[in-house]
Amino acid sequence: MKRVIGIDFDPVARQNPYLDEFRMIESECLPVDGNSIDVCVCEWVLEHVADVDHFFLECARVIKPGGALCVRTPNMWHYSSLGASLVPFAYHNKVRQWLGQEHSANDVFPTLYRCNTHGKCQRKLRNSGFQPFVYRHRGESHLMGCGLVLGRFG
């Protein structure tokens, strides 16, 4: 039986309507058995992880042989990542509000960028036993809808 299991530190993730099951992270280990996951998807997570090596080893532990790890994370050299690095975390939510981004204070987390370049992702994934395929994608600007000058900058 196939099902979607959501795993997160934040209990608000339990409300995701696309999940069949939710499990709270309460330790350094992912709360699933080894070799039990076909596909592990991590969207906008890696930039918040303090110990990336341990995180990737945990992913390798839980993913079945032949399974896949899909990670989407911002590049640390992107203007939004640079801005987040330069602005003290206490002001992140205020800056997002000023830019007109729809986030509550509970949806803004500290960013660390410990594995957020093309080369570093490849190296760390390879060191954890994965065969990495890392690519760049330029999506819609975070500054769209933030006024003419900022929108064009983005």
DSSP file (Angstrom, degrees, kcal/mol; ACC not computed):
  #  RESIDUE AA STRUCTURE BP1 BP2  ACC     N-H-->O    O-->H-N    N-H-->O    O-->H-N    TCO  KAPPA ALPHA  PHI   PSI    X-CA   Y-CA   Z-CA
    1    1 A M              0   0    0      0, 0.0     2,-0.4     0, 0.0     0, 0.0   0.000 360.0 360.0 360.0 127.5    0.0    0.0    0.0
    2    2 A K        +     0   0    0      2,-0.0     2,-0.3     0, 0.0     0, 0.0  -0.725 360.0 163.0 -91.3 138.6    1.4    3.4   -1.0
    3    3 A R        -     0   0    0     -2,-0.4     2,-0.6     2,-0.0    16,-0.1  -0.987  37.8-116.5-151.6 160.1    0.9    6.4    1.3
    4    4 A V        -     0   0    0     -2,-0.3    16,-2.5    14,-0.1    17,-1.7  -0.881  27.7-166.8-102.3 119.8    2.3    9.8    1.8
    5    5 A I  E     -a   21   0A   0     -2,-0.6     2,-0.5    15,-0.2    17,-0.2  -0.929   7.1-152.7-108.9 122.8    3.9   10.3    5.2
    6    6 A G  E     -a   22   0A   0     15,-2.9    17,-3.0    -2,-0.5     2,-0.4  -0.815  11.7-171.9 -93.9 133.1    4.7   13.9    6.3
    7    7 A I  E     +a   23   0A   0     -2,-0.5     2,-0.3    15,-0.2    17,-0.2  -0.992  20.4 141.2-127.8 126.4    7.6   14.3    8.7
    8    8 A D  E     -a   24   0A   0     15,-1.6    17,-2.5    -2,-0.4    -2,-0.0  -0.991  55.4-130.0-159.3 160.3    8.3   17.6   10.4
    9    9 A F  S    S+     0   0    0     -2,-0.3    -1,-0.1    15,-0.2    15,-0.1   0.717  94.2  77.4 -80.2 -25.8    9.4   19.4   13.5
   10   10 A D  S >  S-     0   0    0      1,-0.1     3,-1.8    -3,-0.1     4,-0.2  -0.767  70.4-153.0 -93.9 117.8    6.5   21.7   13.2
   11   11 A P  G >  S+     0   0    0      0, 0.0     3,-1.6     0, 0.0     4,-0.2   0.700  89.9  76.2 -63.8 -17.1    3.1   20.3   14.3
   12   12 A V  G >  S+     0   0    0      1,-0.3     3,-2.1     2,-0.2     4,-0.1   0.802  80.0  71.9 -61.8 -27.6    1.3   22.6   11.9
   13   13 A A  G X  S+     0   0    0     -3,-1.8     3,-2.0     1,-0.3    -1,-0.3   0.735  78.7  76.7 -60.6 -21.4    2.5   20.3    9.1
   14   14 A R  G <  S+     0   0    0     -3,-1.6    -1,-0.3     1,-0.3    -2,-0.2   0.759  85.0  64.1 -58.8 -24.5   -0.1   17.8   10.4
   15   15 A Q  G <   +     0   0    0     -3,-2.1    -1,-0.3    -4,-0.2    -2,-0.2   0.489  69.0 123.4 -81.5  -3.1   -2.8   20.0    8.8
   16   16 A N    X   -     0   0    0     -3,-2.0     3,-1.5     1,-0.2   -10,-0.1  -0.446  55.2-151.0 -61.7 118.3   -1.4   19.3    5.2
   17   17 A P  T 3  S+     0   0    0      0, 0.0    -1,-0.2     0, 0.0    -3,-0.0   0.622  89.1  64.3 -70.8 -11.1   -4.4   17.8    3.4
   18   18 A Y  T 3  S+     0   0    0      2,-0.0     2,-0.3     0, 0.0   -14,-0.1   0.454  82.8  99.0 -91.1  -0.1   -2.2   15.8    1.1
   19   19 A L    <   -     0   0    0     -3,-1.5   -14,-0.2     1,-0.1     3,-0.1  -0.675  50.3-168.8 -90.4 140.1   -0.8   13.6    3.9
   20   20 A D  S    S+     0   0    0    -16,-2.5     2,-0.3     1,-0.3   -15,-0.2   0.698  83.7   7.9 -87.2 -26.1   -2.1   10.1    4.7
   21   21 A E  E     -a    5   0A   0    -17,-1.7   -15,-2.9     2,-0.0     2,-0.4  -0.991  66.0-149.4-154.1 147.4   -0.1   10.2    7.9
   22   22 A F  E     -a    6   0A   0     -2,-0.3     2,-0.4   -17,-0.2   -15,-0.2  -0.976   9.6-172.1-123.3 138.2    2.0   12.7    9.9
   23   23 A R  E     -a    7   0A   0    -17,-3.0   -15,-1.6    -2,-0.4     2,-0.3  -0.997  18.3-136.0-130.0 131.5    5.0   11.9   12.2
   24   24 A M  E     -a    8   0A   0     -2,-0.4     2,-0.6   -17,-0.2   -15,-0.2  -0.654  17.0-127.2 -85.5 136.0    6.6   14.4   14.4
   25   25 A I        +     0   0    0    -17,-2.5     5,-0.1    -2,-0.3     3,-0.1  -0.751  40.4 158.9 -82.0 120.8   10.4   14.6   14.5
   26   26 A E        +     0   0    0     -2,-0.6     2,-0.2     3,-0.3    -1,-0.1   0.355  59.8  23.1-124.9   1.9   11.4   14.4   18.2
   27   27 A S  S    S-     0   0    0      2,-0.5     0, 0.0     0, 0.0     0, 0.0  -0.782  96.6 -79.5-148.4-168.5   15.0   13.2   18.0
   28   28 A E  S    S+     0   0    0     -2,-0.2     2,-0.3     2,-0.1    30,-0.1   0.583 106.3  77.7 -77.3 -10.5   18.0   13.2   15.6
   29   29 A C  S    S-     0   0    0     29,-0.0    -2,-0.5     1,-0.0    -3,-0.3  -0.778  88.8-112.3-104.3 144.9   16.5   10.3   13.7
   30   30 A L        -     0   0    0     -2,-0.3     2,-2.2     1,-0.1    -5,-0.1  -0.564  34.7-118.5 -69.8 135.7   13.7   10.4   11.2
   31   31 A P  S    S+     0   0    0      0, 0.0     2,-0.3     0, 0.0    -1,-0.1  -0.266  82.2  89.0 -80.5  55.9   10.7    8.6   12.7
   32   32 A V  S    S-     0   0    0     -2,-2.2     3,-0.1    -9,-0.0    -2,-0.1  -0.976  81.4 -96.4-143.3 156.1   10.5    5.8   10.1
   33   33 A D    >   -     0   0    0     -2,-0.3     3,-0.8     1,-0.1     4,-0.1  -0.293  49.3 -91.6 -68.6 155.2   12.0    2.4    9.7
   34   34 A G  T 3  S+     0   0    0      1,-0.2    28,-0.3     2,-0.1    -1,-0.1  -0.332 107.8  11.9 -63.4 149.2   15.2    1.8    7.7
   35   35 A N  T 3  S+     0   0    0     26,-2.4    -1,-0.2    28,-0.2    28,-0.2   0.840  97.0 112.9  51.1  40.6   14.7    0.9    4.0
   36   36 A S    <   +     0   0    0     26,-1.7     2,-0.4    -3,-0.8    27,-0.2   0.464  51.1  79.3-118.5  -4.0   11.0    1.8    4.2
   37   37 A I  E     -b   63   0B   0     25,-2.6    27,-3.2     1,-0.2     3,-0.2  -0.911  47.9-170.4-115.1 131.3   10.7    4.8    1.9
   38   38 A D  E    S+     0   0B   0     -2,-0.4    30,-2.2     1,-0.3     2,-0.4   0.918  81.7  13.0 -79.4 -47.9   10.5    4.8   -1.9
   39   39 A V  E     -b   68   0B   0     28,-0.2     2,-0.5    24,-0.0    -1,-0.3  -0.995  63.6-162.9-136.2 127.9   10.8    8.6   -2.4
   40   40 A C  E     -b   69   0B   0     28,-2.8    30,-3.2    -2,-0.4     2,-0.5  -0.956  11.0-167.2-111.7 120.3   11.8   11.2    0.1
   41   41 A V  E     -b   70   0B   0     -2,-0.5     2,-0.5    28,-0.2    30,-0.2  -0.934   7.5-177.3-113.3 125.4   10.9   14.8   -0.9
   42   42 A C  E     -b   71   0B   0     28,-3.0    30,-2.7    -2,-0.5     2,-0.6  -0.926   5.4-176.6-123.8 104.7   12.4   17.7    1.0
   43   43 A E  E    S-b   72   0B   0     -2,-0.5    30,-0.2     1,-0.2    28,-0.1  -0.904  71.7 -14.1-108.0 123.4   11.2   21.1   -0.1
   44   44 A W  S    S+     0   0    0     28,-2.9    -1,-0.2    -2,-0.6    29,-0.2   0.905 108.8 104.3  56.9  46.1   12.6   24.2    1.4
   45   45 A V    >   +     0   0    0     27,-0.5     3,-2.7    -3,-0.3     4,-0.5   0.693  56.6  68.5-117.2 -46.7   14.2   22.2    4.3
   46   46 A L  G >  S+     0   0    0      1,-0.3     3,-1.2    26,-0.3    68,-0.4   0.789  92.0  61.9 -55.9 -34.5   17.9   21.9    3.6
   47   47 A E  G 3  S+     0   0    0      1,-0.2    65,-3.8    66,-0.1    66,-1.6   0.642 107.2  47.0 -67.7 -11.6   18.6   25.6    4.2
   48   48 A H  G <  S+     0   0    0     -3,-2.7     2,-0.4    63,-0.2    -1,-0.2   0.469  86.4 107.9-104.7  -5.0   17.4   25.2    7.8
   49   49 A V    <   -     0   0    0     -3,-1.2    65,-0.4    -4,-0.5     3,-0.3  -0.620  47.5-167.2 -84.7 127.1   19.3   22.0    8.7
   50   50 A A  S    S+     0   0    0     -2,-0.4     2,-0.8     1,-0.2    -1,-0.2   0.917  84.7  37.5 -77.3 -45.2   22.2   22.4   11.1
   51   51 A D     >  +     0   0    0      1,-0.2     4,-2.2     2,-0.1    -1,-0.2  -0.757  66.2 170.7-112.1  84.6   23.9   19.0   10.6
   52   52 A V  H  > S+     0   0    0     -2,-0.8     4,-2.8    -3,-0.3     5,-0.2   0.871  75.8  57.2 -64.2 -39.3   23.5   18.3    6.8
   53   53 A D  H  > S+     0   0    0      1,-0.2     4,-2.1     2,-0.2    -1,-0.2   0.936 110.5  43.9 -58.5 -46.8   25.8   15.2    6.9
   54   54 A H  H  > S+     0   0    0      2,-0.2     4,-2.4     1,-0.2    -1,-0.2   0.904 111.9  54.2 -64.3 -41.2   23.6   13.6    9.6
   55   55 A F  H  X S+     0   0    0     -4,-2.2     4,-2.3     1,-0.2    -2,-0.2   0.935 110.3  45.3 -58.8 -48.2   20.5   14.6    7.7
   56   56 A F  H  X S+     0   0    0     -4,-2.8     4,-2.6     1,-0.2    -1,-0.2   0.872 111.4  52.9 -66.1 -36.5   21.6   12.9    4.5
   57   57 A L  H  X S+     0   0    0     -4,-2.1     4,-1.9    -5,-0.2    -1,-0.2   0.887 109.2  50.1 -64.8 -37.6   22.8    9.8    6.3
   58   58 A E  H  X S+     0   0    0     -4,-2.4     4,-1.9     2,-0.2    -2,-0.2   0.910 110.0  50.1 -65.4 -41.6   19.3    9.6    7.9
   59   59 A C  H  X S+     0   0    0     -4,-2.3     4,-1.9     1,-0.2    -2,-0.2   0.928 110.5  49.9 -60.7 -43.7   17.7    9.9    4.5
   60   60 A A  H  < S+     0   0    0     -4,-2.6    -1,-0.2     1,-0.2    -2,-0.2   0.862 108.8  54.2 -62.7 -35.4   20.0    7.2    3.1
   61   61 A R  H  < S+     0   0    0     -4,-1.9   -26,-2.4     1,-0.2    -1,-0.2   0.896 114.5  37.9 -65.1 -41.1   19.0    5.0    6.1
   62   62 A V  H  < S+     0   0    0     -4,-1.9   -25,-2.6   -28,-0.3   -26,-1.7   0.712  95.9  91.4 -89.5 -20.1   15.3    5.2    5.5
   63   63 A I  E  < S-b   37   0B   0     -4,-1.9   -28,-0.2   -28,-0.2   -25,-0.2  -0.602  78.1-121.4 -81.4 133.2   15.2    5.2    1.7
   64   64 A K  E >   -     0   0B   0    -27,-3.2     3,-2.6    -2,-0.3   -28,-0.1  -0.288  41.9 -83.5 -64.5 152.5   14.8    1.7    0.0
   65   65 A P  E 3  S+     0   0B   0      0, 0.0    -1,-0.1     0, 0.0     3,-0.1  -0.393 123.6  22.6 -55.0 132.4   17.5    0.5   -2.4
   66   66 A G  E 3  S+     0   0B   0      1,-0.3    -2,-0.1    -3,-0.1   -28,-0.0   0.386 100.6 124.8  86.5  -3.7   16.7    2.1   -5.7
   67   67 A G  E <   -     0   0B   0     -3,-2.6     2,-0.4   -30,-0.1    -1,-0.3  -0.100  53.7-122.4 -78.8-176.5   14.6    4.8   -4.1
   68   68 A A  E     -b   39   0B   0    -30,-2.2   -28,-2.8    -3,-0.1     2,-0.5  -0.970   9.6-152.5-136.0 146.1   15.1    8.5   -4.5
   69   69 A L  E     -b   40   0B   0     -2,-0.4     2,-0.5   -30,-0.2   -28,-0.2  -0.982  17.6-169.5-112.5 121.0   15.9   11.6   -2.5
   70   70 A C  E     -b   41   0B   0    -30,-3.2   -28,-3.0    -2,-0.5     2,-0.4  -0.959   6.9-178.4-115.4 121.2   14.5   14.8   -4.1
   71   71 A V  E     -b   42   0B   0     -2,-0.5     2,-0.5   -30,-0.2   -28,-0.2  -0.969  11.9-172.7-123.5 131.1   15.6   18.1   -2.5
   72   72 A R  E     +b   43   0B   0    -30,-2.7   -28,-2.9    -2,-0.4   -27,-0.5  -0.989  24.0 149.1-122.1 123.9   14.6   21.6   -3.5
   73   73 A T        -     0   0    0     -2,-0.5     2,-0.1   -30,-0.2    -2,-0.0  -0.989  45.9 -99.3-150.2 151.3   16.5   24.4   -1.7
   74   74 A P        -     0   0    0      0, 0.0     2,-0.3     0, 0.0    39,-0.0  -0.430  37.9-111.9 -74.4 150.1   17.6   27.9   -2.6
   75   75 A N    >   -     0   0    0      1,-0.1     3,-1.9    -2,-0.1     6,-0.3  -0.622  21.9-130.3 -76.0 137.7   21.1   28.6   -3.7
   76   76 A M  T 3  S+     0   0    0     40,-3.4    -1,-0.1    -2,-0.3     9,-0.1   0.673 106.4  58.6 -67.0 -14.2   22.9   30.6   -1.0
   77   77 A W  T 3  S+     0   0    0     39,-0.4    -1,-0.3     4,-0.1     2,-0.1   0.414  80.1 110.4 -94.3   2.0   24.1   33.1   -3.7
   78   78 A H  S <> S-     0   0    0     -3,-1.9     4,-2.9     1,-0.1     3,-0.3  -0.463  82.7-114.9 -71.8 149.0   20.5   34.0   -4.7
   79   79 A Y  H  > S+     0   0    0      1,-0.2     4,-2.4     2,-0.2     5,-0.1   0.846 115.8  51.7 -57.8 -34.8   19.4   37.5   -3.7
   80   80 A S  H  > S+     0   0    0      2,-0.2     4,-2.2     1,-0.2    -1,-0.2   0.886 112.2  46.0 -70.8 -36.0   16.8   36.2   -1.3
   81   81 A S  H  > S+     0   0    0     -6,-0.3     4,-2.1    -3,-0.3    -2,-0.2   0.907 112.9  49.6 -70.4 -41.8   19.3   33.9    0.5
   82   82 A L  H  X S+     0   0    0     -4,-2.9     4,-1.9     2,-0.2    -2,-0.2   0.921 111.9  49.3 -61.3 -42.9   21.9   36.7    0.6
   83   83 A G  H  X S+     0   0    0     -4,-2.4     4,-2.3    -5,-0.3    -2,-0.2   0.921 110.2  49.9 -61.6 -44.0   19.3   39.0    2.1
   84   84 A A  H  < S+     0   0    0     -4,-2.2    -1,-0.2     1,-0.2    -2,-0.2   0.841 111.3  50.4 -64.2 -32.3   18.3   36.4    4.7
   85   85 A S  H  < S+     0   0    0     -4,-2.1    -1,-0.2     1,-0.2    -2,-0.2   0.838 114.5  43.2 -72.8 -33.0   21.9   36.0    5.6
   86   86 A L  H  < S+     0   0    0     -4,-1.9    -2,-0.2    -5,-0.2    -1,-0.2   0.792 102.2  73.0 -84.7 -29.4   22.5   39.7    6.0
   87   87 A V  S  < S-     0   0    0     -4,-2.3     5,-0.1    -5,-0.2    -1,-0.0  -0.748  92.2-112.1 -90.1 127.2   19.3   40.5    7.9
   88   88 A P    >   -     0   0    0      0, 0.0     3,-2.4     0, 0.0     4,-0.4  -0.287  27.8-117.8 -55.9 142.0   19.2   39.4   11.6
   89   89 A F  G >> S+     0   0    0      1,-0.3     3,-1.8     2,-0.2     4,-0.5   0.817 110.5  68.9 -54.7 -35.2   16.6   36.6   12.0
   90   90 A A  G 34 S+     0   0    0      1,-0.3    -1,-0.3     2,-0.1     4,-0.2   0.736 104.9  43.7 -57.4 -21.5   14.6   38.7   14.4
   91   91 A Y  G <> S+     0   0    0     -3,-2.4     4,-2.5     1,-0.1    -1,-0.3   0.436  84.6  96.7-103.3  -1.8   13.7   41.0   11.4
   92   92 A H  H <> S+     0   0    0     -3,-1.8     4,-2.5    -4,-0.4     5,-0.2   0.915  85.8  46.9 -57.4 -46.5   13.0   38.3    8.8
   93   93 A N  H  X S+     0   0    0     -4,-0.5     4,-2.4     1,-0.2    -1,-0.2   0.900 111.8  51.0 -65.5 -38.8    9.2   38.3    9.3
   94   94 A K  H  > S+     0   0    0     -4,-0.2     4,-2.5     2,-0.2    -1,-0.2   0.908 110.8  48.8 -63.0 -42.0    9.1   42.2    9.2
   95   95 A V  H  X S+     0   0    0     -4,-2.5     4,-2.1     2,-0.2    -2,-0.2   0.920 110.6  50.8 -64.6 -43.1   11.1   42.2    6.0
   96   96 A R  H  <>S+     0   0    0     -4,-2.5     5,-2.8    -5,-0.2     4,-0.4   0.911 111.5  48.1 -60.6 -42.2    8.7   39.6    4.5
   97   97 A Q  H ><5S+     0   0    0     -4,-2.4     3,-1.3     1,-0.2    -2,-0.2   0.921 109.8  52.2 -63.5 -43.0    5.7   41.6    5.5
   98   98 A W  H 3<5S+     0   0    0     -4,-2.5    -1,-0.2     1,-0.3    -2,-0.2   0.860 109.1  50.6 -60.7 -36.0    7.3   44.8    4.0
   99   99 A L  T 3<5S-     0   0    0     -4,-2.1    -1,-0.3    -5,-0.1    -2,-0.2   0.531 118.7-114.6 -79.3  -6.0    7.9   42.9    0.7
  100  100 A G  T < 5 +     0   0    0     -3,-1.3     2,-0.3    -4,-0.4    -3,-0.2   0.706  60.9 155.1  82.0  20.0    4.2   41.8    0.8
  101  101 A Q      < -     0   0    0     -5,-2.8     2,-1.5    -6,-0.2    -1,-0.3  -0.661  46.8-125.1 -85.2 136.7    4.9   38.1    1.2
  102  102 A E        +     0   0    0     -2,-0.3     2,-0.4     2,-0.0    -1,-0.1  -0.606  59.6 128.6 -84.6  84.3    2.1   36.1    2.8
  103  103 A H        -     0   0    0     -2,-1.5     2,-0.2   -10,-0.1     5,-0.1  -0.999  48.6-137.9-135.8 139.7    3.8   34.4    5.8
  104  104 A S    >   -     0   0    0     -2,-0.4     3,-1.8     1,-0.1    -2,-0.0  -0.520  34.4-106.7 -85.3 164.9    2.9   34.3    9.4
  105  105 A A  G >  S+     0   0    0      1,-0.3     3,-1.0    -2,-0.2    -1,-0.1   0.801 121.7  59.9 -60.3 -28.4    5.5   34.7   12.1
  106  106 A N  G 3  S+     0   0    0      1,-0.2    -1,-0.3     3,-0.0    -3,-0.0   0.588  99.5  57.5 -75.6  -9.9    5.2   30.9   12.8
  107  107 A D  G <  S+     0   0    0     -3,-1.8     2,-0.5     2,-0.0    -1,-0.2   0.122  86.2  88.7-108.6  19.9    6.2   30.2    9.2
  108  108 A V    <   -     0   0    0     -3,-1.0   -15,-0.1    -5,-0.1   -16,-0.0  -0.974  56.9-178.5-120.7 118.0    9.5   31.9    9.2
  109  109 A F        -     0   0    0     -2,-0.5    -2,-0.0     1,-0.1    -3,-0.0  -0.827  35.5 -89.9-118.2 152.1   12.5   29.7   10.4
  110  110 A P        -     0   0    0      0, 0.0     2,-0.4     0, 0.0    -1,-0.1  -0.318  40.5-142.7 -58.6 139.8   16.2   30.5   10.9
  111  111 A T        +     0   0    0    -27,-0.2   -63,-0.2     1,-0.1   -64,-0.1  -0.897  25.9 171.1-109.7 137.0   18.2   29.8    7.8
  112  112 A L        -     0   0    0    -65,-3.8   -64,-0.2    -2,-0.4    -1,-0.1   0.694  22.8-153.6-115.3 -30.7   21.7   28.4    8.0
  113  113 A Y        +     0   0    0    -66,-1.6     3,-0.4     1,-0.1   -66,-0.1   0.923  36.3 151.8  52.4  53.9   22.7   27.6    4.3
  114  114 A R  S    S+     0   0    0    -68,-0.4    -1,-0.1   -65,-0.4   -67,-0.1   0.596  78.8  19.9 -86.9 -12.6   25.1   24.8    5.3
  115  115 A C  S    S+     0   0    0    -69,-0.2    -1,-0.2   -66,-0.1    -2,-0.1  -0.339  85.5 122.0-151.7  60.3   24.6   23.0    2.0
  116  116 A N        +     0   0    0     -3,-0.4   -40,-3.4   -69,-0.1   -39,-0.4  -0.139  47.4  84.4-128.2  39.3   23.2   25.5   -0.5
  117  117 A T  S  > S-     0   0    0    -42,-0.2     4,-2.5   -41,-0.1     5,-0.2  -0.945  81.5-114.1-129.3 158.9   25.6   25.6   -3.4
  118  118 A H  H  > S+     0   0    0     -2,-0.3     4,-2.0     1,-0.2     5,-0.1   0.934 115.2  43.2 -54.4 -51.9   25.7   23.3   -6.4
  119  119 A G  H  > S+     0   0    0      1,-0.2     4,-2.5     2,-0.2    -1,-0.2   0.897 112.9  50.3 -65.8 -42.6   29.1   21.9   -5.5
  120  120 A K  H  > S+     0   0    0      1,-0.2     4,-2.6     2,-0.2     5,-0.3   0.897 109.7  51.7 -65.9 -39.6   28.5   21.4   -1.8
  121  121 A C  H  X S+     0   0    0     -4,-2.5     4,-2.4     2,-0.2     5,-0.3   0.939 111.1  48.1 -60.0 -46.7   25.2   19.6   -2.5
  122  122 A Q  H  X S+     0   0    0     -4,-2.0     4,-2.4    -5,-0.2    -2,-0.2   0.940 114.0  46.0 -59.8 -48.0   26.9   17.2   -4.9
  123  123 A R  H  X S+     0   0    0     -4,-2.5     4,-2.6     1,-0.2    -2,-0.2   0.935 115.0  45.2 -62.1 -48.2   29.8   16.5   -2.5
  124  124 A K  H  X S+     0   0    0     -4,-2.6     4,-0.9     2,-0.2    -1,-0.2   0.882 114.0  49.0 -68.5 -37.7   27.6   15.9    0.6
  125  125 A L  H ><>S+     0   0    0     -4,-2.4     5,-2.4    -5,-0.3     3,-0.6   0.933 112.8  47.9 -64.3 -45.1   25.1   13.8   -1.3
  126  126 A R  H ><5S+     0   0    0     -4,-2.4     3,-1.7    -5,-0.3    -2,-0.2   0.909 108.6  54.3 -61.5 -42.7   27.9   11.6   -2.7
  127  127 A N  H 3<5S+     0   0    0     -4,-2.6    -1,-0.2     1,-0.3    -2,-0.2   0.727 106.3  53.9 -64.2 -21.4   29.5   11.3    0.7
  128  128 A S  T <<5S-     0   0    0     -4,-0.9    -1,-0.3    -3,-0.6    -2,-0.2   0.330 127.4 -96.6 -96.1   6.4   26.2   10.0    2.1
  129  129 A G  T < 5S+     0   0    0     -3,-1.7     2,-0.2     1,-0.3    -3,-0.2   0.498  82.3 128.2  96.3   4.3   26.0    7.3   -0.6
  130  130 A F      < -     0   0    0     -5,-2.4    -1,-0.3    -6,-0.2    -2,-0.1  -0.587  59.5-132.7 -90.7 156.1   23.7    9.0   -3.1
  131  131 A Q        -     0   0    0     -2,-0.2     2,-0.1     2,-0.0    -5,-0.1  -0.867  39.6-144.1-102.3  94.5   24.4    9.4   -6.8
  132  132 A P        -     0   0    0      0, 0.0     2,-0.4     0, 0.0   -10,-0.1  -0.297  28.3-176.1 -73.9 142.4   23.6   13.1   -7.1
  133  133 A F        +     0   0    0     -2,-0.1     2,-0.5     2,-0.0    -2,-0.0  -0.906  19.5 179.4-126.0 100.7   22.0   14.8  -10.0
  134  134 A V        +     0   0    0     -2,-0.4     2,-0.3   -16,-0.0   -16,-0.0  -0.889   2.4 172.9-108.7 130.0   22.0   18.5   -9.0
  135  135 A Y        -     0   0    0     -2,-0.5     2,-0.3     2,-0.0    -2,-0.0  -0.934  27.8-121.6-135.2 160.4   20.5   21.1  -11.3
  136  136 A R        -     0   0    0     -2,-0.3     2,-0.4     2,-0.0    -2,-0.0  -0.769  25.1-176.1 -99.6 144.8   19.8   24.8  -11.3
  137  137 A H        -     0   0    0     -2,-0.3     2,-0.8     2,-0.0    -2,-0.0  -0.992  16.9-151.0-140.9 131.6   16.3   26.2  -11.8
  138  138 A R        +     0   0    0     -2,-0.4     3,-0.1     3,-0.0     2,-0.1  -0.883  27.8 176.9-104.8 105.4   15.3   29.8  -12.0
  139  139 A G        -     0   0    0     -2,-0.8     3,-0.1     1,-0.2     2,-0.1  -0.127  43.4 -49.6 -91.9-168.1   11.7   30.0  -10.8
  140  140 A E        -     0   0    0      1,-0.1    -1,-0.2     2,-0.1     2,-0.0  -0.374  69.7 -99.1 -65.3 143.0    9.5   33.0  -10.4
  141  141 A S    >   -     0   0    0      1,-0.1     3,-1.2    10,-0.1    -1,-0.1  -0.316  14.3-136.2 -64.8 142.2   11.0   35.8   -8.4
  142  142 A H  T 3  S+     0   0    0      1,-0.2    -1,-0.1    12,-0.1     9,-0.1   0.668 105.8  61.0 -65.8 -17.4   10.2   36.2   -4.7
  143  143 A L  T >  S+     0   0    0      7,-0.2     3,-2.0     8,-0.1    -1,-0.2   0.388  71.2 124.4 -96.1   3.4    9.9   39.9   -5.4
  144  144 A M  T <  S+     0   0    0     -3,-1.2     4,-0.1     1,-0.3     8,-0.0  -0.430  80.3  20.4 -61.3 135.6    7.1   39.6   -7.9
  145  145 A G  T 3  S+     0   0    0      2,-0.1    -1,-0.3    -2,-0.1     3,-0.1   0.554  95.0 107.6  81.8   7.6    4.2   41.7   -6.8
  146  146 A C  S <  S-     0   0    0     -3,-2.0     4,-0.4     1,-0.4    -2,-0.1   0.095  93.4 -74.6-103.7  21.7    6.5   43.8   -4.6
  147  147 A G     >  -     0   0    0      1,-0.1     4,-2.6     3,-0.1    -1,-0.4  -0.185  54.0 -74.0 104.0 161.1    6.4   46.9   -6.8
  148  148 A L  H  > S+     0   0    0      2,-0.2     4,-2.1     1,-0.2     5,-0.2   0.909 125.1  44.0 -60.6 -49.5    8.0   47.8  -10.1
  149  149 A V  H  > S+     0   0    0      2,-0.2     4,-2.0     1,-0.2    -1,-0.2   0.957 119.7  39.9 -66.8 -51.1   11.6   48.4   -8.9
  150  150 A L  H  > S+     0   0    0     -4,-0.4     4,-2.5     1,-0.2    -1,-0.2   0.894 114.4  54.8 -66.5 -38.7   11.9   45.3   -6.7
  151  151 A G  H  < S+     0   0    0     -4,-2.6    -1,-0.2     1,-0.2    -2,-0.2   0.898 110.5  45.2 -60.7 -41.0    9.9   43.2   -9.2
  152  152 A R  H  < S+     0   0    0     -4,-2.1    -1,-0.2    -5,-0.2    -2,-0.2   0.867 110.6  54.2 -70.5 -36.4   12.3   44.1  -12.0
  153  153 A F  H  <        0   0    0     -4,-2.0    -2,-0.2     1,-0.3    -1,-0.2   0.921 360.0 360.0 -61.1 -43.3   15.3   43.5   -9.7
  154  154 A G     <        0   0    0     -4,-2.5    -1,-0.3    -5,-0.1    -2,-0.2   0.489 360.0 360.0 -65.7 360.0   14.0   40.0   -8.9
